[in-house]
Amino acid sequence: MRLFDTHAHYDDPKFAAEFPGGAQSAICRSRETGVERIICAGTRPETNASTLKLAEEFDFIYAAVGIHPSDIRLFDPQDDGKLLKETEMLLSHPKVVALGEIGLDYHYDGTDRERQKFFFDSQIDLAAKYSLPVVIHDREAHGDSFDTVRRHPHVKGVFHCFSGSAEMSKQLVRLGYCISFGGTVTFKNAREVKEVAAIVPDDMILIETDAPYLAPSPHRGDINLSAYLPLIVKALAEIRGTTPEHIAEITYENAVRIFKTK
Ligand SMILES: [Zn+2]
C-alpha cells in the first residue's frame, strides 16, 4: 500500500521539542510505513524557507509555499506588497508544487478579514500566473472562501482538512476542487466530516495528516506524523464501504495528478 500525505509541517519546532529524534526520525519512520510522498506546507517567509529546505533534502518531500491567513498579523500592513513579492519569487523553485497554505481563518479574532481576503485573492492570482494548484485553509469562513474560489474559475486545488458541509463539498467538487481528509475523520463525534467523506467522488478525494497537529484516533492529542495515515485510510474505507488498499491507491493517484509530482 503506497500513501501520499498531501499536507504536513515537518519544519514545525514541535517535532524537535516533543518527538524522539525530531522531524528527521518522524519522516524516516513514515517513509518506512509506506508513505512515498509528502507535501509540506509553508505559512510565512520563515516557514516557506524551512519547508523548501526539507524538500531539497528529501527527494520524496515536495513544498507548498504561501502566506497563511493566521500569520498575516505578524507583519506590518505596509509590507503586504513585499510579502507577496517574496512569495512569488519562490514559485519557480522545482520542488514547489502548490500555492499554500492560503485562505481565510475567522476562528481567531485579531486578523483583519479584509486583509485576509486581500492576501487570499492576490495569492490565487499568483497561482493562476504560475499554473499552480492552491492548498486552501478555510476555518469558520466557508461562505467567503467559497465566494473567493468561485471568482477564480481557472484555478483549481484542494480544501485541506475540510470542515464544511456536504452541500458545500458538492459545489466545490463541481468547481474542480478536491476535498482532503485528515485525523478528524477518525473522531467519533465528527458527524459532518464523515457525511462529506461518504460522498466525495473517487477522483476528487485526498488524504493528509497536517502533522504535527490533529493526530487521528487513538493518538488524539499526541504529535502527529505521516506514519499514522493508515488510520485515516482505514476510517475512510469503512465510511465509503471499500478497502483501505483502494482508498490508498485512489488518493495517491489523485495527488500525483493534481500536484504533478514526478
Ligand atoms: Zn497546515
py3Dmol code that shows the C-alpha trace and the ligand (Angstrom):
import py3Dmol

protein = """\
ATOM      1  CA  MET A   1       0.000   0.000   0.000  1.00  0.00           C
ATOM      2  CA  ARG A   2       1.574   3.310  -1.089  1.00  0.00           C
ATOM      3  CA  LEU A   3       0.471   6.515   0.593  1.00  0.00           C
ATOM      4  CA  PHE A   4       0.643  10.223  -0.281  1.00  0.00           C
ATOM      5  CA  ASP A   5       0.423  12.684   2.624  1.00  0.00           C
ATOM      6  CA  THR A   6      -0.745  15.889   0.910  1.00  0.00           C
ATOM      7  CA  HIS A   7      -0.335  18.177   3.930  1.00  0.00           C
ATOM      8  CA  ALA A   8       2.214  18.244   6.752  1.00  0.00           C
ATOM      9  CA  HIS A   9       4.517  20.644   8.604  1.00  0.00           C
ATOM     10  CA  TYR A  10       7.787  18.809   9.317  1.00  0.00           C
ATOM     11  CA  ASP A  11       9.577  22.098   9.895  1.00  0.00           C
ATOM     12  CA  ASP A  12       7.408  22.705  12.978  1.00  0.00           C
ATOM     13  CA  PRO A  13       9.521  23.136  16.137  1.00  0.00           C
ATOM     14  CA  LYS A  14       7.105  20.781  17.939  1.00  0.00           C
ATOM     15  CA  PHE A  15       8.990  17.846  16.357  1.00  0.00           C
ATOM     16  CA  ALA A  16      12.356  18.851  17.755  1.00  0.00           C
ATOM     17  CA  ALA A  17      10.813  19.588  21.155  1.00  0.00           C
ATOM     18  CA  GLU A  18       8.495  16.608  21.599  1.00  0.00           C
ATOM     19  CA  PHE A  19       9.266  13.773  19.143  1.00  0.00           C
ATOM     20  CA  PRO A  20      12.223  11.473  19.897  1.00  0.00           C
ATOM     21  CA  GLY A  21      14.812  12.067  17.167  1.00  0.00           C
ATOM     22  CA  GLY A  22      12.947  15.129  15.871  1.00  0.00           C
ATOM     23  CA  ALA A  23      11.440  15.646  12.416  1.00  0.00           C
ATOM     24  CA  GLN A  24      14.109  13.535  10.670  1.00  0.00           C
ATOM     25  CA  SER A  25      13.096  10.479  12.640  1.00  0.00           C
ATOM     26  CA  ALA A  26       9.351  11.142  12.121  1.00  0.00           C
ATOM     27  CA  ILE A  27       9.955  11.465   8.361  1.00  0.00           C
ATOM     28  CA  CYS A  28      12.016   8.255   8.191  1.00  0.00           C
ATOM     29  CA  ARG A  29       9.502   6.290  10.246  1.00  0.00           C
ATOM     30  CA  SER A  30       6.742   7.499   7.932  1.00  0.00           C
ATOM     31  CA  ARG A  31       8.701   6.536   4.829  1.00  0.00           C
ATOM     32  CA  GLU A  32       9.125   3.012   6.243  1.00  0.00           C
ATOM     33  CA  THR A  33       5.343   2.773   6.763  1.00  0.00           C
ATOM     34  CA  GLY A  34       4.695   3.165   3.023  1.00  0.00           C
ATOM     35  CA  VAL A  35       4.381   6.939   2.806  1.00  0.00           C
ATOM     36  CA  GLU A  36       6.045   7.528  -0.542  1.00  0.00           C
ATOM     37  CA  ARG A  37       5.336  11.232  -0.976  1.00  0.00           C
ATOM     38  CA  ILE A  38       4.703  14.147   1.353  1.00  0.00           C
ATOM     39  CA  ILE A  39       3.797  17.764   0.668  1.00  0.00           C
ATOM     40  CA  CYS A  40       4.978  20.163   3.362  1.00  0.00           C
ATOM     41  CA  ALA A  41       3.165  23.476   3.545  1.00  0.00           C
ATOM     42  CA  GLY A  42       4.698  26.822   4.497  1.00  0.00           C
ATOM     43  CA  THR A  43       2.771  29.647   6.146  1.00  0.00           C
ATOM     44  CA  ARG A  44       5.032  32.749   6.022  1.00  0.00           C
ATOM     45  CA  PRO A  45       8.517  33.605   4.670  1.00  0.00           C
ATOM     46  CA  GLU A  46      10.321  31.843   7.535  1.00  0.00           C
ATOM     47  CA  THR A  47       8.375  28.555   7.269  1.00  0.00           C
ATOM     48  CA  ASN A  48       8.338  28.729   3.475  1.00  0.00           C
ATOM     49  CA  ALA A  49      12.136  28.704   3.622  1.00  0.00           C
ATOM     50  CA  SER A  50      12.332  25.826   6.128  1.00  0.00           C
ATOM     51  CA  THR A  51       9.775  23.837   4.109  1.00  0.00           C
ATOM     52  CA  LEU A  52      11.812  24.307   0.940  1.00  0.00           C
ATOM     53  CA  LYS A  53      14.910  23.179   2.799  1.00  0.00           C
ATOM     54  CA  LEU A  54      13.185  19.881   3.662  1.00  0.00           C
ATOM     55  CA  ALA A  55      12.067  19.467   0.049  1.00  0.00           C
ATOM     56  CA  GLU A  56      15.659  19.941  -1.082  1.00  0.00           C
ATOM     57  CA  GLU A  57      16.932  17.437   1.474  1.00  0.00           C
ATOM     58  CA  PHE A  58      14.405  14.612   0.815  1.00  0.00           C
ATOM     59  CA  ASP A  59      13.542  13.623  -2.757  1.00  0.00           C
ATOM     60  CA  PHE A  60      10.046  12.404  -1.715  1.00  0.00           C
ATOM     61  CA  ILE A  61       9.135  15.680   0.011  1.00  0.00           C
ATOM     62  CA  TYR A  62       7.536  18.477  -2.026  1.00  0.00           C
ATOM     63  CA  ALA A  63       6.682  22.016  -0.972  1.00  0.00           C
ATOM     64  CA  ALA A  64       3.669  24.292  -0.981  1.00  0.00           C
ATOM     65  CA  VAL A  65       4.517  27.917  -0.200  1.00  0.00           C
ATOM     66  CA  GLY A  66       2.226  30.786   0.728  1.00  0.00           C
ATOM     67  CA  ILE A  67       1.068  33.213   3.380  1.00  0.00           C
ATOM     68  CA  HIS A  68      -1.389  31.655   5.867  1.00  0.00           C
ATOM     69  CA  PRO A  69      -4.324  33.855   6.962  1.00  0.00           C
ATOM     70  CA  SER A  70      -3.413  33.490  10.661  1.00  0.00           C
ATOM     71  CA  ASP A  71       0.207  34.530  10.085  1.00  0.00           C
ATOM     72  CA  ILE A  72      -0.609  37.826   8.368  1.00  0.00           C
ATOM     73  CA  ARG A  73      -0.953  39.591  11.737  1.00  0.00           C
ATOM     74  CA  LEU A  74       2.776  39.010  12.382  1.00  0.00           C
ATOM     75  CA  PHE A  75       3.608  41.561   9.683  1.00  0.00           C
ATOM     76  CA  ASP A  76       3.152  45.287   9.258  1.00  0.00           C
ATOM     77  CA  PRO A  77       0.423  46.060   6.673  1.00  0.00           C
ATOM     78  CA  GLN A  78       2.952  48.363   4.985  1.00  0.00           C
ATOM     79  CA  ASP A  79       4.900  45.249   3.976  1.00  0.00           C
ATOM     80  CA  ASP A  80       1.988  43.361   2.368  1.00  0.00           C
ATOM     81  CA  GLY A  81       3.244  44.002  -1.154  1.00  0.00           C
ATOM     82  CA  LYS A  82       6.750  42.922  -0.209  1.00  0.00           C
ATOM     83  CA  LEU A  83       5.437  39.699   1.385  1.00  0.00           C
ATOM     84  CA  LEU A  84       3.577  38.797  -1.790  1.00  0.00           C
ATOM     85  CA  LYS A  85       6.615  39.584  -3.919  1.00  0.00           C
ATOM     86  CA  GLU A  86       8.810  37.359  -1.723  1.00  0.00           C
ATOM     87  CA  THR A  87       6.300  34.526  -2.049  1.00  0.00           C
ATOM     88  CA  GLU A  88       6.168  34.916  -5.807  1.00  0.00           C
ATOM     89  CA  MET A  89       9.946  34.589  -6.048  1.00  0.00           C
ATOM     90  CA  LEU A  90       9.720  31.056  -4.594  1.00  0.00           C
ATOM     91  CA  LEU A  91       7.181  29.770  -7.091  1.00  0.00           C
ATOM     92  CA  SER A  92       9.626  28.799  -9.799  1.00  0.00           C
ATOM     93  CA  HIS A  93      11.572  26.526  -7.430  1.00  0.00           C
ATOM     94  CA  PRO A  94      11.474  22.993  -8.929  1.00  0.00           C
ATOM     95  CA  LYS A  95      10.112  21.404  -5.716  1.00  0.00           C
ATOM     96  CA  VAL A  96       7.236  23.881  -5.294  1.00  0.00           C
ATOM     97  CA  VAL A  97       4.053  22.082  -6.378  1.00  0.00           C
ATOM     98  CA  ALA A  98       1.352  24.394  -4.980  1.00  0.00           C
ATOM     99  CA  LEU A  99       0.476  27.816  -3.596  1.00  0.00           C
ATOM    100  CA  GLY A 100      -0.415  27.234   0.042  1.00  0.00           C
ATOM    101  CA  GLU A 101      -1.429  27.229   2.550  1.00  0.00           C
ATOM    102  CA  ILE A 102      -3.643  30.211   1.858  1.00  0.00           C
ATOM    103  CA  GLY A 103      -7.227  31.057   2.710  1.00  0.00           C
ATOM    104  CA  LEU A 104      -9.380  32.522   5.452  1.00  0.00           C
ATOM    105  CA  ASP A 105      -9.477  31.872   9.192  1.00  0.00           C
ATOM    106  CA  TYR A 106     -12.251  33.554  11.160  1.00  0.00           C
ATOM    107  CA  HIS A 107     -11.749  31.445  14.283  1.00  0.00           C
ATOM    108  CA  TYR A 108      -9.322  33.804  15.979  1.00  0.00           C
ATOM    109  CA  ASP A 109     -10.032  37.482  16.284  1.00  0.00           C
ATOM    110  CA  GLY A 110      -7.134  39.750  15.569  1.00  0.00           C
ATOM    111  CA  THR A 111      -6.540  39.380  11.846  1.00  0.00           C
ATOM    112  CA  ASP A 112      -8.436  41.875   9.768  1.00  0.00           C
ATOM    113  CA  ARG A 113     -10.823  39.969   7.483  1.00  0.00           C
ATOM    114  CA  GLU A 114     -10.417  42.391   4.602  1.00  0.00           C
ATOM    115  CA  ARG A 115      -6.651  41.971   4.802  1.00  0.00           C
ATOM    116  CA  GLN A 116      -7.066  38.161   4.825  1.00  0.00           C
ATOM    117  CA  LYS A 117      -9.257  38.425   1.733  1.00  0.00           C
ATOM    118  CA  PHE A 118      -6.675  40.630   0.014  1.00  0.00           C
ATOM    119  CA  PHE A 119      -3.950  38.008   0.594  1.00  0.00           C
ATOM    120  CA  PHE A 120      -6.214  35.137  -0.426  1.00  0.00           C
ATOM    121  CA  ASP A 121      -7.257  36.850  -3.674  1.00  0.00           C
ATOM    122  CA  SER A 122      -3.742  38.033  -4.526  1.00  0.00           C
ATOM    123  CA  GLN A 123      -2.272  34.565  -3.978  1.00  0.00           C
ATOM    124  CA  ILE A 124      -4.943  32.853  -6.092  1.00  0.00           C
ATOM    125  CA  ASP A 125      -3.946  35.299  -8.832  1.00  0.00           C
ATOM    126  CA  LEU A 126      -0.324  34.189  -8.378  1.00  0.00           C
ATOM    127  CA  ALA A 127      -1.411  30.538  -8.662  1.00  0.00           C
ATOM    128  CA  ALA A 128      -3.092  31.368 -11.958  1.00  0.00           C
ATOM    129  CA  LYS A 129       0.005  33.191 -13.209  1.00  0.00           C
ATOM    130  CA  TYR A 130       2.277  30.219 -12.407  1.00  0.00           C
ATOM    131  CA  SER A 131      -0.264  27.474 -13.276  1.00  0.00           C
ATOM    132  CA  LEU A 132      -0.123  26.011  -9.772  1.00  0.00           C
ATOM    133  CA  PRO A 133      -2.908  24.416  -7.718  1.00  0.00           C
ATOM    134  CA  VAL A 134      -3.887  26.076  -4.428  1.00  0.00           C
ATOM    135  CA  VAL A 135      -3.991  24.491  -0.954  1.00  0.00           C
ATOM    136  CA  ILE A 136      -6.793  26.198   0.941  1.00  0.00           C
ATOM    137  CA  HIS A 137      -7.198  26.636   4.684  1.00  0.00           C
ATOM    138  CA  ASP A 138     -10.821  27.504   5.470  1.00  0.00           C
ATOM    139  CA  ARG A 139     -11.675  27.749   9.140  1.00  0.00           C
ATOM    140  CA  GLU A 140     -15.116  29.066  10.016  1.00  0.00           C
ATOM    141  CA  ALA A 141     -15.070  31.112   6.803  1.00  0.00           C
ATOM    142  CA  HIS A 142     -16.967  28.779   4.469  1.00  0.00           C
ATOM    143  CA  GLY A 143     -19.130  31.388   2.719  1.00  0.00           C
ATOM    144  CA  ASP A 144     -16.311  33.818   1.938  1.00  0.00           C
ATOM    145  CA  SER A 145     -13.907  31.001   0.974  1.00  0.00           C
ATOM    146  CA  PHE A 146     -16.432  29.617  -1.456  1.00  0.00           C
ATOM    147  CA  ASP A 147     -17.151  33.039  -2.963  1.00  0.00           C
ATOM    148  CA  THR A 148     -13.429  33.643  -3.424  1.00  0.00           C
ATOM    149  CA  VAL A 149     -12.692  30.418  -5.289  1.00  0.00           C
ATOM    150  CA  ARG A 150     -15.802  30.888  -7.396  1.00  0.00           C
ATOM    151  CA  ARG A 151     -14.443  34.233  -8.564  1.00  0.00           C
ATOM    152  CA  HIS A 152     -11.316  32.473  -9.912  1.00  0.00           C
ATOM    153  CA  PRO A 153     -12.738  29.676 -12.080  1.00  0.00           C
ATOM    154  CA  HIS A 154      -9.419  28.923 -13.802  1.00  0.00           C
ATOM    155  CA  VAL A 155      -7.640  27.982 -10.592  1.00  0.00           C
ATOM    156  CA  LYS A 156      -8.077  24.530  -9.031  1.00  0.00           C
ATOM    157  CA  GLY A 157      -6.751  22.879  -5.937  1.00  0.00           C
ATOM    158  CA  VAL A 158      -7.698  21.357  -2.635  1.00  0.00           C
ATOM    159  CA  PHE A 159      -9.574  22.316   0.516  1.00  0.00           C
ATOM    160  CA  HIS A 160      -7.274  20.898   3.172  1.00  0.00           C
ATOM    161  CA  CYS A 161      -8.731  19.295   6.307  1.00  0.00           C
ATOM    162  CA  PHE A 162     -12.177  20.116   5.006  1.00  0.00           C
ATOM    163  CA  SER A 163     -14.691  21.203   7.667  1.00  0.00           C
ATOM    164  CA  GLY A 164     -17.604  22.457   5.549  1.00  0.00           C
ATOM    165  CA  SER A 165     -20.951  20.855   4.820  1.00  0.00           C
ATOM    166  CA  ALA A 166     -21.807  18.061   2.392  1.00  0.00           C
ATOM    167  CA  GLU A 167     -23.594  20.619   0.214  1.00  0.00           C
ATOM    168  CA  MET A 168     -20.514  22.874   0.087  1.00  0.00           C
ATOM    169  CA  SER A 169     -18.290  19.900  -0.816  1.00  0.00           C
ATOM    170  CA  LYS A 170     -20.560  19.077  -3.756  1.00  0.00           C
ATOM    171  CA  GLN A 171     -20.326  22.635  -5.051  1.00  0.00           C
ATOM    172  CA  LEU A 172     -16.539  22.701  -4.624  1.00  0.00           C
ATOM    173  CA  VAL A 173     -16.161  19.424  -6.498  1.00  0.00           C
ATOM    174  CA  ARG A 174     -18.230  20.957  -9.297  1.00  0.00           C
ATOM    175  CA  LEU A 175     -15.727  23.851  -9.397  1.00  0.00           C
ATOM    176  CA  GLY A 176     -12.890  21.316  -9.706  1.00  0.00           C
ATOM    177  CA  TYR A 177     -11.688  21.328  -6.079  1.00  0.00           C
ATOM    178  CA  CYS A 178     -10.512  18.201  -4.289  1.00  0.00           C
ATOM    179  CA  ILE A 179     -11.551  17.545  -0.711  1.00  0.00           C
ATOM    180  CA  SER A 180      -8.828  16.410   1.688  1.00  0.00           C
ATOM    181  CA  PHE A 181      -9.408  14.434   4.882  1.00  0.00           C
ATOM    182  CA  GLY A 182      -7.188  14.162   7.915  1.00  0.00           C
ATOM    183  CA  GLY A 183      -7.380  12.940  11.510  1.00  0.00           C
ATOM    184  CA  THR A 184     -10.827  14.462  12.154  1.00  0.00           C
ATOM    185  CA  VAL A 185     -12.428  11.739  10.018  1.00  0.00           C
ATOM    186  CA  THR A 186     -11.395   9.212  12.692  1.00  0.00           C
ATOM    187  CA  PHE A 187     -13.035  11.119  15.564  1.00  0.00           C
ATOM    188  CA  LYS A 188     -16.217   9.549  16.944  1.00  0.00           C
ATOM    189  CA  ASN A 189     -18.208  12.770  17.155  1.00  0.00           C
ATOM    190  CA  ALA A 190     -17.254  14.105  13.698  1.00  0.00           C
ATOM    191  CA  ARG A 191     -20.659  13.558  12.138  1.00  0.00           C
ATOM    192  CA  GLU A 192     -20.456  16.220   9.427  1.00  0.00           C
ATOM    193  CA  VAL A 193     -16.982  15.355   8.144  1.00  0.00           C
ATOM    194  CA  LYS A 194     -17.977  11.667   7.907  1.00  0.00           C
ATOM    195  CA  GLU A 195     -21.055  12.692   5.940  1.00  0.00           C
ATOM    196  CA  VAL A 196     -18.808  14.534   3.472  1.00  0.00           C
ATOM    197  CA  ALA A 197     -16.308  11.650   3.359  1.00  0.00           C
ATOM    198  CA  ALA A 198     -19.104   9.338   2.210  1.00  0.00           C
ATOM    199  CA  ILE A 199     -19.987  11.362  -0.896  1.00  0.00           C
ATOM    200  CA  VAL A 200     -16.818  12.868  -2.411  1.00  0.00           C
ATOM    201  CA  PRO A 201     -16.206  11.218  -5.802  1.00  0.00           C
ATOM    202  CA  ASP A 202     -13.297   8.766  -6.081  1.00  0.00           C
ATOM    203  CA  ASP A 203     -11.290  11.088  -8.332  1.00  0.00           C
ATOM    204  CA  MET A 204     -11.582  14.150  -6.034  1.00  0.00           C
ATOM    205  CA  ILE A 205     -10.552  12.782  -2.648  1.00  0.00           C
ATOM    206  CA  LEU A 206      -7.177  13.283  -0.921  1.00  0.00           C
ATOM    207  CA  ILE A 207      -5.662  12.362   2.437  1.00  0.00           C
ATOM    208  CA  GLU A 208      -3.350  14.258   4.772  1.00  0.00           C
ATOM    209  CA  THR A 209      -2.117  14.376   8.344  1.00  0.00           C
ATOM    210  CA  ASP A 210      -1.441  18.105   8.992  1.00  0.00           C
ATOM    211  CA  ALA A 211       1.406  16.715  11.145  1.00  0.00           C
ATOM    212  CA  PRO A 212       2.370  17.521  13.872  1.00  0.00           C
ATOM    213  CA  TYR A 213      -1.234  18.591  14.565  1.00  0.00           C
ATOM    214  CA  LEU A 214      -4.586  16.787  14.513  1.00  0.00           C
ATOM    215  CA  ALA A 215      -3.393  13.231  15.226  1.00  0.00           C
ATOM    216  CA  PRO A 216      -6.018  10.611  14.374  1.00  0.00           C
ATOM    217  CA  SER A 217      -7.717   8.465  16.972  1.00  0.00           C
ATOM    218  CA  PRO A 218      -6.368   6.667  19.094  1.00  0.00           C
ATOM    219  CA  HIS A 219      -3.384   9.081  19.108  1.00  0.00           C
ATOM    220  CA  ARG A 220      -5.550  12.172  19.531  1.00  0.00           C
ATOM    221  CA  GLY A 221      -3.593  14.899  21.313  1.00  0.00           C
ATOM    222  CA  ASP A 222      -0.189  13.337  20.548  1.00  0.00           C
ATOM    223  CA  ILE A 223       2.337  14.521  17.978  1.00  0.00           C
ATOM    224  CA  ASN A 224       1.018  13.523  14.562  1.00  0.00           C
ATOM    225  CA  LEU A 225       3.138  12.060  11.761  1.00  0.00           C
ATOM    226  CA  SER A 226       2.569  10.636   8.290  1.00  0.00           C
ATOM    227  CA  ALA A 227       3.039   7.097   9.665  1.00  0.00           C
ATOM    228  CA  TYR A 228      -0.498   7.485  11.088  1.00  0.00           C
ATOM    229  CA  LEU A 229      -2.019   7.859   7.583  1.00  0.00           C
ATOM    230  CA  PRO A 230      -3.194   4.200   7.557  1.00  0.00           C
ATOM    231  CA  LEU A 231      -5.621   5.079  10.372  1.00  0.00           C
ATOM    232  CA  ILE A 232      -7.183   7.793   8.204  1.00  0.00           C
ATOM    233  CA  VAL A 233      -7.265   5.425   5.223  1.00  0.00           C
ATOM    234  CA  LYS A 234      -8.999   2.766   7.333  1.00  0.00           C
ATOM    235  CA  ALA A 235     -11.643   5.218   8.573  1.00  0.00           C
ATOM    236  CA  LEU A 236     -12.355   6.407   5.022  1.00  0.00           C
ATOM    237  CA  ALA A 237     -12.598   2.807   3.765  1.00  0.00           C
ATOM    238  CA  GLU A 238     -15.190   1.996   6.445  1.00  0.00           C
ATOM    239  CA  ILE A 239     -17.233   5.115   5.708  1.00  0.00           C
ATOM    240  CA  ARG A 240     -17.133   4.513   1.938  1.00  0.00           C
ATOM    241  CA  GLY A 241     -17.665   0.748   2.089  1.00  0.00           C
ATOM    242  CA  THR A 242     -14.438  -0.164   0.329  1.00  0.00           C
ATOM    243  CA  THR A 243     -10.938  -1.451   1.127  1.00  0.00           C
ATOM    244  CA  PRO A 244      -8.049   0.536   2.601  1.00  0.00           C
ATOM    245  CA  GLU A 245      -5.985  -0.515  -0.442  1.00  0.00           C
ATOM    246  CA  HIS A 246      -8.497   1.137  -2.775  1.00  0.00           C
ATOM    247  CA  ILE A 247      -8.517   4.371  -0.717  1.00  0.00           C
ATOM    248  CA  ALA A 248      -4.714   4.437  -0.609  1.00  0.00           C
ATOM    249  CA  GLU A 249      -4.434   3.953  -4.357  1.00  0.00           C
ATOM    250  CA  ILE A 250      -7.056   6.478  -5.496  1.00  0.00           C
ATOM    251  CA  THR A 251      -5.802   9.167  -3.121  1.00  0.00           C
ATOM    252  CA  TYR A 252      -2.225   8.548  -4.277  1.00  0.00           C
ATOM    253  CA  GLU A 253      -3.152   8.808  -7.951  1.00  0.00           C
ATOM    254  CA  ASN A 254      -5.283  11.913  -7.372  1.00  0.00           C
ATOM    255  CA  ALA A 255      -2.432  13.666  -5.543  1.00  0.00           C
ATOM    256  CA  VAL A 256       0.106  12.852  -8.279  1.00  0.00           C
ATOM    257  CA  ARG A 257      -2.320  14.193 -10.890  1.00  0.00           C
ATOM    258  CA  ILE A 258      -3.169  17.421  -9.050  1.00  0.00           C
ATOM    259  CA  PHE A 259       0.315  18.315  -7.771  1.00  0.00           C
ATOM    260  CA  LYS A 260       2.112  16.917 -10.834  1.00  0.00           C
ATOM    261  CA  THR A 261       4.803  15.308  -8.650  1.00  0.00           C
ATOM    262  CA  LYS A 262       7.145  13.216 -10.767  1.00  0.00           C
TER     263      LYS A 262
END
"""
ligand_1 = """\
1
ZN
Zn -1.455 23.011 7.731
"""
view = py3Dmol.view(width=600, height=400)
view.addModel(protein, "pdb")
view.setStyle({"model": 0}, {"cartoon": {"style": "trace"}})
view.addModel(ligand_1, "xyz")
view.setStyle({"model": 1}, {"stick": {}})
view.zoomTo()
view.show()
